[in-house]
Amino acid sequence: MRMALVGVGRIGSSHAEVVLANPDVTELLIADADVSRAREVADKLGVTALGCVDDAFRDVDAVMIAAPTSVHAGLIVRGARAGLPVFCEKPVALDVPSTVEVIDAVRQAGTQVHIGFHRRFDAGYRNARRALREGELGDLHRVHLVTADPQPPHGSYIPHSGGIFRDCHIHDFDVLRWTTGREVVEVYATGSNRGADFFRAAGDVDNSAALLRLDGDVLVTMQGSRYNGGGYDVRMELAGSAGSLVVGLDERTPVRSAEPGVRFPTGPPWPNFWERFTPAYAAEIDAFVDVALGRAASPCTVEEALAALYVAEAADRSRREHRPVAVAEVMA
């Protein structure tokens, strides 16, 4: 299989290495708006650099998109209309109308699109989903979500990111729906600026908190930060009538106990998202290869990505307007 990869920034370059490890991919072709960067990465990996992004949609069997968020929608549509299976990093687009347009185009083209919500492929989240659905936790009462980066991205990224709820917490919203099988019905979100001025200048925040209500009246608390000095921290805590379960609690969780004599965890903190989720990213790419070869349907469709974006939109509106927002308010 000949696969094209569009966008070889930080995550695109990492994806390229994972793709090359899949035995079903016989050739990887790299494209980037910055042709010199495409050539640099291609030379490093020993693969072919394309002369322009347009070439990524010709004479290939599938296309992966890891370009900036602002161009995701257009590239997905191009791939779909070319009859190609498409993998694209989240989100599909930064707003609901654009995402709906992509859904319409993909349906008309009849192609498979896989949106990159890698936490669905993490062993911990998968175990939690199974335990909850098999009744091990009893009736679900509460959920707590944490997504905290040790340092922020470059300031030039933030104005085009869509804000912390669309860029960062959209992973929480997707995996919350996927794990629990429930929908978010209301969000009350807030945030603060404790770091660089470029967050405030972009109308964004660098620390976040939210209270979400799921159908069935299950309560969810969520917090996040771009400045978690202890390390990269991503967790989900599920509390039910018969027990509790935590995803992301291991020897490298960047938290420490204040209790005397407690030494857990003892390992070095996770430094970044790629190191924490490397196996999940590999499983995600393997799943897309199966989609591209016709072995499986998309494990995360554009429609599911829209459902997560609805929650992100409600959270951002709540933060800006200082009030609870029903998810139904932002739905197309």
MITOR-278249 format. One record per residue (C-alpha): residue number from 1; residue in three letters; y, x, z. Coordinates in steps of 0.25 Angstrom, whole numbers, plus 5000, padded with zeros to 4 digits. Last residue first. Example, Ala and Ser with C-alpha at 12.3 -4.5 7.8 and 13.67 -1.06 7.14 Angstrom:
<sites>
@i=2&aa=SER&Y=4996&X=5055&Z=5029;
@i=1&aa=ALA&Y=4982&X=5049&Z=5031;
</sites>
This chain:
<sites>
@i=332&aa=ALA&Y=5088&X=4895&Z=5056;
@i=331&aa=MET&Y=5086&X=4896&Z=5071;
@i=330&aa=VAL&Y=5098&X=4901&Z=5080;
@i=329&aa=GLU&Y=5100&X=4889&Z=5089;
@i=328&aa=ALA&Y=5085&X=4887&Z=5090;
@i=327&aa=VAL&Y=5084&X=4900&Z=5098;
@i=326&aa=ALA&Y=5092&X=4893&Z=5109;
@i=325&aa=VAL&Y=5103&X=4901&Z=5114;
@i=324&aa=PRO&Y=5107&X=4903&Z=5129;
@i=323&aa=ARG&Y=5122&X=4907&Z=5130;
@i=322&aa=HIS&Y=5131&X=4920&Z=5130;
@i=321&aa=GLU&Y=5135&X=4918&Z=5116;
@i=320&aa=ARG&Y=5133&X=4932&Z=5111;
@i=319&aa=ARG&Y=5120&X=4934&Z=5119;
@i=318&aa=SER&Y=5115&X=4920&Z=5115;
@i=317&aa=ARG&Y=5117&X=4922&Z=5101;
@i=316&aa=ASP&Y=5110&X=4936&Z=5101;
@i=315&aa=ALA&Y=5098&X=4929&Z=5108;
@i=314&aa=ALA&Y=5098&X=4918&Z=5099;
@i=313&aa=GLU&Y=5098&X=4927&Z=5087;
@i=312&aa=ALA&Y=5087&X=4935&Z=5093;
@i=311&aa=VAL&Y=5078&X=4923&Z=5095;
@i=310&aa=TYR&Y=5080&X=4918&Z=5081;
@i=309&aa=LEU&Y=5077&X=4932&Z=5076;
@i=308&aa=ALA&Y=5063&X=4932&Z=5083;
@i=307&aa=ALA&Y=5060&X=4919&Z=5075;
@i=306&aa=LEU&Y=5065&X=4925&Z=5062;
@i=305&aa=ALA&Y=5055&X=4937&Z=5064;
@i=304&aa=GLU&Y=5044&X=4927&Z=5065;
@i=303&aa=GLU&Y=5049&X=4920&Z=5052;
@i=302&aa=VAL&Y=5049&X=4934&Z=5045;
@i=301&aa=THR&Y=5035&X=4936&Z=5049;
@i=300&aa=CYS&Y=5028&X=4944&Z=5059;
@i=299&aa=PRO&Y=5013&X=4947&Z=5058;
@i=298&aa=SER&Y=5014&X=4945&Z=5043;
@i=297&aa=ALA&Y=5001&X=4940&Z=5037;
@i=296&aa=ALA&Y=4989&X=4950&Z=5036;
@i=295&aa=ARG&Y=4980&X=4958&Z=5026;
@i=294&aa=GLY&Y=4989&X=4956&Z=5014;
@i=293&aa=LEU&Y=4991&X=4971&Z=5013;
@i=292&aa=ALA&Y=5006&X=4969&Z=5017;
@i=291&aa=VAL&Y=5002&X=4962&Z=5029;
@i=290&aa=ASP&Y=4992&X=4972&Z=5033;
@i=289&aa=VAL&Y=5002&X=4983&Z=5031;
@i=288&aa=PHE&Y=5012&X=4975&Z=5040;
@i=287&aa=ALA&Y=5002&X=4974&Z=5051;
@i=286&aa=ASP&Y=5000&X=4990&Z=5050;
@i=285&aa=ILE&Y=5015&X=4991&Z=5051;
@i=284&aa=GLU&Y=5015&X=4982&Z=5064;
@i=283&aa=ALA&Y=5003&X=4990&Z=5070;
@i=282&aa=ALA&Y=5011&X=5003&Z=5068;
@i=281&aa=TYR&Y=5024&X=4997&Z=5074;
@i=280&aa=ALA&Y=5016&X=4992&Z=5086;
@i=279&aa=PRO&Y=5009&X=5006&Z=5088;
@i=278&aa=THR&Y=5023&X=5012&Z=5088;
@i=277&aa=PHE&Y=5029&X=5002&Z=5098;
@i=276&aa=ARG&Y=5034&X=5011&Z=5109;
@i=275&aa=GLU&Y=5036&X=5023&Z=5101;
@i=274&aa=TRP&Y=5044&X=5015&Z=5090;
@i=273&aa=PHE&Y=5053&X=5008&Z=5100;
@i=272&aa=ASN&Y=5058&X=5020&Z=5108;
@i=271&aa=PRO&Y=5057&X=5029&Z=5119;
@i=270&aa=TRP&Y=5045&X=5023&Z=5127;
@i=269&aa=PRO&Y=5046&X=5028&Z=5141;
@i=268&aa=PRO&Y=5037&X=5040&Z=5145;
@i=267&aa=GLY&Y=5025&X=5036&Z=5153;
@i=266&aa=THR&Y=5023&X=5034&Z=5168;
@i=265&aa=PRO&Y=5025&X=5019&Z=5169;
@i=264&aa=PHE&Y=5022&X=5017&Z=5180;
@i=263&aa=ARG&Y=5024&X=5026&Z=5192;
@i=262&aa=VAL&Y=5026&X=5016&Z=5203;
@i=261&aa=GLY&Y=5026&X=5023&Z=5216;
@i=260&aa=PRO&Y=5038&X=5016&Z=5222;
@i=259&aa=GLU&Y=5043&X=5004&Z=5213;
@i=258&aa=ALA&Y=5055&X=5007&Z=5204;
@i=257&aa=SER&Y=5046&X=5006&Z=5192;
@i=256&aa=ARG&Y=5050&X=5012&Z=5179;
@i=255&aa=VAL&Y=5053&X=5006&Z=5165;
@i=254&aa=PRO&Y=5052&X=5013&Z=5151;
@i=253&aa=THR&Y=5038&X=5008&Z=5148;
@i=252&aa=ARG&Y=5030&X=5020&Z=5144;
@i=251&aa=GLU&Y=5017&X=5018&Z=5152;
@i=250&aa=ASP&Y=5016&X=5004&Z=5148;
@i=249&aa=LEU&Y=5023&X=4990&Z=5150;
@i=248&aa=GLY&Y=5027&X=4986&Z=5136;
@i=247&aa=VAL&Y=5021&X=4972&Z=5136;
@i=246&aa=VAL&Y=5020&X=4966&Z=5150;
@i=245&aa=LEU&Y=5011&X=4955&Z=5154;
@i=244&aa=SER&Y=5012&X=4945&Z=5165;
@i=243&aa=GLY&Y=5001&X=4935&Z=5172;
@i=242&aa=ALA&Y=4996&X=4921&Z=5173;
@i=241&aa=SER&Y=5008&X=4913&Z=5173;
@i=240&aa=GLY&Y=5015&X=4922&Z=5162;
@i=239&aa=ALA&Y=5024&X=4933&Z=5162;
@i=238&aa=LEU&Y=5026&X=4941&Z=5149;
@i=237&aa=GLU&Y=5034&X=4954&Z=5149;
@i=236&aa=MET&Y=5038&X=4961&Z=5136;
@i=235&aa=ARG&Y=5042&X=4975&Z=5135;
@i=234&aa=VAL&Y=5050&X=4985&Z=5127;
@i=233&aa=ASP&Y=5057&X=4997&Z=5133;
@i=232&aa=TYR&Y=5061&X=5009&Z=5126;
@i=231&aa=GLY&Y=5065&X=5020&Z=5136;
@i=230&aa=GLY&Y=5072&X=5021&Z=5150;
@i=229&aa=GLY&Y=5086&X=5021&Z=5145;
@i=228&aa=ASN&Y=5085&X=5007&Z=5139;
@i=227&aa=TYR&Y=5098&X=5007&Z=5131;
@i=226&aa=ARG&Y=5097&X=4997&Z=5120;
@i=225&aa=SER&Y=5092&X=4986&Z=5129;
@i=224&aa=GLY&Y=5084&X=4974&Z=5130;
@i=223&aa=GLN&Y=5081&X=4962&Z=5140;
@i=222&aa=MET&Y=5073&X=4949&Z=5138;
@i=221&aa=THR&Y=5069&X=4938&Z=5147;
@i=220&aa=VAL&Y=5059&X=4927&Z=5142;
@i=219&aa=LEU&Y=5057&X=4913&Z=5148;
@i=218&aa=VAL&Y=5046&X=4904&Z=5144;
@i=217&aa=ASP&Y=5051&X=4890&Z=5143;
@i=216&aa=GLY&Y=5039&X=4885&Z=5134;
@i=215&aa=ASP&Y=5047&X=4890&Z=5122;
@i=214&aa=LEU&Y=5054&X=4903&Z=5125;
@i=213&aa=ARG&Y=5066&X=4905&Z=5133;
@i=212&aa=LEU&Y=5074&X=4918&Z=5132;
@i=211&aa=LEU&Y=5082&X=4926&Z=5142;
@i=210&aa=ALA&Y=5089&X=4938&Z=5136;
@i=209&aa=ALA&Y=5094&X=4952&Z=5139;
@i=208&aa=SER&Y=5101&X=4963&Z=5131;
@i=207&aa=ASN&Y=5107&X=4977&Z=5132;
@i=206&aa=ASP&Y=5113&X=4984&Z=5120;
@i=205&aa=VAL&Y=5122&X=4972&Z=5115;
@i=204&aa=ASP&Y=5127&X=4969&Z=5101;
@i=203&aa=GLY&Y=5140&X=4964&Z=5095;
@i=202&aa=ALA&Y=5140&X=4977&Z=5086;
@i=201&aa=ALA&Y=5151&X=4983&Z=5094;
@i=200&aa=ARG&Y=5144&X=4980&Z=5107;
@i=199&aa=PHE&Y=5132&X=4988&Z=5103;
@i=198&aa=PHE&Y=5140&X=4999&Z=5097;
@i=197&aa=ASP&Y=5147&X=5001&Z=5110;
@i=196&aa=ALA&Y=5135&X=5009&Z=5116;
@i=195&aa=GLY&Y=5128&X=5005&Z=5129;
@i=194&aa=ARG&Y=5129&X=4994&Z=5139;
@i=193&aa=ASN&Y=5132&X=4982&Z=5131;
@i=192&aa=SER&Y=5126&X=4969&Z=5136;
@i=191&aa=GLY&Y=5117&X=4957&Z=5132;
@i=190&aa=THR&Y=5114&X=4943&Z=5133;
@i=189&aa=ALA&Y=5103&X=4933&Z=5129;
@i=188&aa=TYR&Y=5099&X=4918&Z=5132;
@i=187&aa=VAL&Y=5088&X=4914&Z=5122;
@i=186&aa=GLU&Y=5082&X=4901&Z=5120;
@i=185&aa=VAL&Y=5069&X=4895&Z=5112;
@i=184&aa=VAL&Y=5061&X=4908&Z=5111;
@i=183&aa=GLU&Y=5048&X=4904&Z=5104;
@i=182&aa=ARG&Y=5034&X=4906&Z=5110;
@i=181&aa=GLY&Y=5021&X=4914&Z=5105;
@i=180&aa=THR&Y=5023&X=4923&Z=5117;
@i=179&aa=THR&Y=5020&X=4936&Z=5110;
@i=178&aa=TRP&Y=5026&X=4933&Z=5097;
@i=177&aa=ARG&Y=5038&X=4926&Z=5102;
@i=176&aa=LEU&Y=5041&X=4937&Z=5112;
@i=175&aa=VAL&Y=5038&X=4948&Z=5101;
@i=174&aa=ASP&Y=5048&X=4942&Z=5092;
@i=173&aa=PHE&Y=5059&X=4940&Z=5102;
@i=172&aa=ASP&Y=5057&X=4954&Z=5108;
@i=171&aa=HIS&Y=5057&X=4961&Z=5095;
@i=170&aa=ILE&Y=5070&X=4953&Z=5092;
@i=169&aa=HIS&Y=5075&X=4960&Z=5104;
@i=168&aa=CYS&Y=5080&X=4973&Z=5097;
@i=167&aa=ASP&Y=5087&X=4969&Z=5084;
@i=166&aa=ARG&Y=5090&X=4955&Z=5085;
@i=165&aa=PHE&Y=5093&X=4954&Z=5100;
@i=164&aa=ILE&Y=5099&X=4968&Z=5101;
@i=163&aa=GLY&Y=5109&X=4965&Z=5089;
@i=162&aa=GLY&Y=5108&X=4962&Z=5075;
@i=161&aa=SER&Y=5105&X=4977&Z=5071;
@i=160&aa=HIS&Y=5116&X=4979&Z=5062;
@i=159&aa=PRO&Y=5127&X=4983&Z=5072;
@i=158&aa=ILE&Y=5117&X=4990&Z=5080;
@i=157&aa=TYR&Y=5112&X=5001&Z=5070;
@i=156&aa=SER&Y=5124&X=5009&Z=5069;
@i=155&aa=GLY&Y=5124&X=5011&Z=5084;
@i=154&aa=HIS&Y=5111&X=5019&Z=5083;
@i=153&aa=PRO&Y=5100&X=5012&Z=5091;
@i=152&aa=PRO&Y=5101&X=5010&Z=5106;
@i=151&aa=GLN&Y=5093&X=5019&Z=5116;
@i=150&aa=PRO&Y=5081&X=5016&Z=5125;
@i=149&aa=ASP&Y=5078&X=5003&Z=5119;
@i=148&aa=ALA&Y=5075&X=4990&Z=5127;
@i=147&aa=THR&Y=5067&X=4978&Z=5124;
@i=146&aa=VAL&Y=5062&X=4970&Z=5136;
@i=145&aa=LEU&Y=5056&X=4956&Z=5136;
@i=144&aa=HIS&Y=5052&X=4947&Z=5148;
@i=143&aa=VAL&Y=5043&X=4935&Z=5146;
@i=142&aa=ARG&Y=5041&X=4923&Z=5156;
@i=141&aa=HIS&Y=5032&X=4912&Z=5159;
@i=140&aa=LEU&Y=5020&X=4913&Z=5149;
@i=139&aa=ASP&Y=5008&X=4904&Z=5154;
@i=138&aa=GLY&Y=4996&X=4912&Z=5157;
@i=137&aa=LEU&Y=4997&X=4927&Z=5155;
@i=136&aa=GLU&Y=4983&X=4929&Z=5150;
@i=135&aa=GLY&Y=4984&X=4916&Z=5142;
@i=134&aa=GLU&Y=4978&X=4922&Z=5128;
@i=133&aa=ARG&Y=4992&X=4920&Z=5122;
@i=132&aa=LEU&Y=4999&X=4928&Z=5133;
@i=131&aa=ALA&Y=4989&X=4940&Z=5133;
@i=130&aa=ARG&Y=4988&X=4940&Z=5117;
@i=129&aa=ARG&Y=5003&X=4941&Z=5116;
@i=128&aa=ALA&Y=5004&X=4952&Z=5127;
@i=127&aa=ASN&Y=4993&X=4960&Z=5120;
@i=126&aa=ARG&Y=5001&X=4959&Z=5107;
@i=125&aa=TYR&Y=5014&X=4963&Z=5114;
@i=124&aa=GLY&Y=5007&X=4975&Z=5121;
@i=123&aa=ALA&Y=5000&X=4980&Z=5108;
@i=122&aa=ASP&Y=5013&X=4980&Z=5100;
@i=121&aa=PHE&Y=5011&X=4973&Z=5086;
@i=120&aa=ARG&Y=5020&X=4961&Z=5089;
@i=119&aa=ARG&Y=5030&X=4972&Z=5095;
@i=118&aa=HIS&Y=5032&X=4976&Z=5080;
@i=117&aa=PHE&Y=5041&X=4965&Z=5075;
@i=116&aa=GLY&Y=5042&X=4970&Z=5061;
@i=115&aa=ILE&Y=5044&X=4958&Z=5052;
@i=114&aa=HIS&Y=5032&X=4957&Z=5042;
@i=113&aa=VAL&Y=5035&X=4950&Z=5029;
@i=112&aa=GLN&Y=5024&X=4944&Z=5020;
@i=111&aa=THR&Y=5028&X=4939&Z=5006;
@i=110&aa=GLY&Y=5029&X=4925&Z=5001;
@i=109&aa=ALA&Y=5042&X=4928&Z=4993;
@i=108&aa=GLN&Y=5048&X=4914&Z=4997;
@i=107&aa=ARG&Y=5044&X=4915&Z=5011;
@i=106&aa=VAL&Y=5050&X=4929&Z=5012;
@i=105&aa=ALA&Y=5063&X=4924&Z=5006;
@i=104&aa=ASP&Y=5064&X=4913&Z=5016;
@i=103&aa=ILE&Y=5061&X=4921&Z=5028;
@i=102&aa=VAL&Y=5071&X=4931&Z=5023;
@i=101&aa=GLU&Y=5082&X=4920&Z=5022;
@i=100&aa=VAL&Y=5078&X=4916&Z=5036;
@i=99&aa=THR&Y=5080&X=4930&Z=5041;
@i=98&aa=SER&Y=5094&X=4930&Z=5035;
@i=97&aa=PRO&Y=5098&X=4917&Z=5041;
@i=96&aa=VAL&Y=5093&X=4921&Z=5055;
@i=95&aa=ASP&Y=5101&X=4934&Z=5057;
@i=94&aa=LEU&Y=5098&X=4949&Z=5058;
@i=93&aa=ALA&Y=5087&X=4950&Z=5048;
@i=92&aa=VAL&Y=5072&X=4952&Z=5047;
@i=91&aa=PRO&Y=5073&X=4958&Z=5061;
@i=90&aa=LYS&Y=5064&X=4966&Z=5062;
@i=89&aa=GLU&Y=5057&X=4977&Z=5053;
@i=88&aa=CYS&Y=5052&X=4972&Z=5040;
@i=87&aa=PHE&Y=5038&X=4972&Z=5034;
@i=86&aa=VAL&Y=5037&X=4966&Z=5020;
@i=85&aa=PRO&Y=5026&X=4962&Z=5011;
@i=84&aa=LEU&Y=5031&X=4963&Z=4997;
@i=83&aa=GLY&Y=5033&X=4952&Z=4986;
@i=82&aa=ALA&Y=5046&X=4959&Z=4981;
@i=81&aa=ARG&Y=5053&X=4946&Z=4987;
@i=80&aa=ALA&Y=5047&X=4949&Z=5000;
@i=79&aa=GLY&Y=5052&X=4964&Z=5000;
@i=78&aa=ARG&Y=5066&X=4960&Z=4996;
@i=77&aa=VAL&Y=5067&X=4949&Z=5006;
@i=76&aa=ILE&Y=5063&X=4959&Z=5017;
@i=75&aa=LEU&Y=5073&X=4969&Z=5012;
@i=74&aa=GLY&Y=5084&X=4959&Z=5012;
@i=73&aa=ALA&Y=5081&X=4954&Z=5026;
@i=72&aa=HIS&Y=5079&X=4968&Z=5032;
@i=71&aa=VAL&Y=5092&X=4974&Z=5027;
@i=70&aa=SER&Y=5101&X=4972&Z=5040;
@i=69&aa=THR&Y=5089&X=4976&Z=5049;
@i=68&aa=PRO&Y=5090&X=4990&Z=5044;
@i=67&aa=ALA&Y=5078&X=4995&Z=5036;
@i=66&aa=ALA&Y=5063&X=4995&Z=5041;
@i=65&aa=ILE&Y=5057&X=4986&Z=5030;
@i=64&aa=MET&Y=5043&X=4988&Z=5026;
@i=63&aa=VAL&Y=5038&X=4985&Z=5012;
@i=62&aa=ALA&Y=5025&X=4981&Z=5006;
@i=61&aa=ASP&Y=5017&X=4984&Z=4993;
@i=60&aa=VAL&Y=5026&X=4993&Z=4986;
@i=59&aa=ASP&Y=5031&X=4994&Z=4971;
@i=58&aa=ARG&Y=5045&X=4990&Z=4973;
@i=57&aa=PHE&Y=5052&X=4985&Z=4986;
@i=56&aa=ALA&Y=5054&X=4998&Z=4992;
@i=55&aa=ASP&Y=5061&X=5003&Z=4979;
@i=54&aa=ASP&Y=5073&X=4994&Z=4983;
@i=53&aa=VAL&Y=5076&X=5002&Z=4995;
@i=52&aa=CYS&Y=5079&X=5015&Z=4987;
@i=51&aa=GLY&Y=5073&X=5028&Z=4982;
@i=50&aa=LEU&Y=5060&X=5026&Z=4989;
@i=49&aa=ALA&Y=5055&X=5037&Z=4998;
@i=48&aa=THR&Y=5040&X=5040&Z=4997;
@i=47&aa=VAL&Y=5031&X=5045&Z=5008;
@i=46&aa=GLY&Y=5029&X=5058&Z=5015;
@i=45&aa=LEU&Y=5034&X=5054&Z=5029;
@i=44&aa=LYS&Y=5045&X=5064&Z=5031;
@i=43&aa=ASP&Y=5049&X=5063&Z=5016;
@i=42&aa=ALA&Y=5049&X=5048&Z=5017;
@i=41&aa=VAL&Y=5058&X=5048&Z=5029;
@i=40&aa=GLU&Y=5068&X=5057&Z=5022;
@i=39&aa=ARG&Y=5067&X=5050&Z=5009;
@i=38&aa=ALA&Y=5070&X=5037&Z=5015;
@i=37&aa=ARG&Y=5082&X=5043&Z=5023;
@i=36&aa=SER&Y=5088&X=5048&Z=5010;
@i=35&aa=VAL&Y=5087&X=5035&Z=5004;
@i=34&aa=ASP&Y=5095&X=5028&Z=5015;
@i=33&aa=ALA&Y=5093&X=5013&Z=5011;
@i=32&aa=ASP&Y=5078&X=5017&Z=5014;
@i=31&aa=ALA&Y=5065&X=5016&Z=5007;
@i=30&aa=ILE&Y=5051&X=5022&Z=5010;
@i=29&aa=LEU&Y=5038&X=5021&Z=5002;
@i=28&aa=LEU&Y=5025&X=5021&Z=5010;
@i=27&aa=GLU&Y=5012&X=5023&Z=5002;
@i=26&aa=THR&Y=4998&X=5020&Z=5005;
@i=25&aa=VAL&Y=5000&X=5010&Z=5016;
@i=24&aa=ASP&Y=4986&X=5005&Z=5020;
@i=23&aa=PRO&Y=4983&X=5017&Z=5029;
@i=22&aa=ASN&Y=4995&X=5014&Z=5039;
@i=21&aa=ALA&Y=5000&X=5027&Z=5044;
@i=20&aa=LEU&Y=5011&X=5027&Z=5034;
@i=19&aa=VAL&Y=5016&X=5014&Z=5038;
@i=18&aa=VAL&Y=5018&X=5019&Z=5053;
@i=17&aa=GLU&Y=5026&X=5031&Z=5048;
@i=16&aa=ALA&Y=5035&X=5022&Z=5040;
@i=15&aa=HIS&Y=5038&X=5013&Z=5051;
@i=14&aa=SER&Y=5044&X=5025&Z=5059;
@i=13&aa=SER&Y=5053&X=5028&Z=5048;
@i=12&aa=GLY&Y=5057&X=5013&Z=5047;
@i=11&aa=ILE&Y=5059&X=5013&Z=5062;
@i=10&aa=ARG&Y=5070&X=5024&Z=5062;
@i=9&aa=GLY&Y=5076&X=5022&Z=5048;
@i=8&aa=VAL&Y=5067&X=5021&Z=5036;
@i=7&aa=GLY&Y=5070&X=5008&Z=5030;
@i=6&aa=VAL&Y=5062&X=5002&Z=5019;
@i=5&aa=LEU&Y=5047&X=5005&Z=5019;
@i=4&aa=ALA&Y=5039&X=5003&Z=5007;
@i=3&aa=MET&Y=5024&X=5001&Z=5007;
@i=2&aa=ARG&Y=5014&X=5005&Z=4996;
@i=1&aa=MET&Y=5000&X=5000&Z=5000;
</sites>
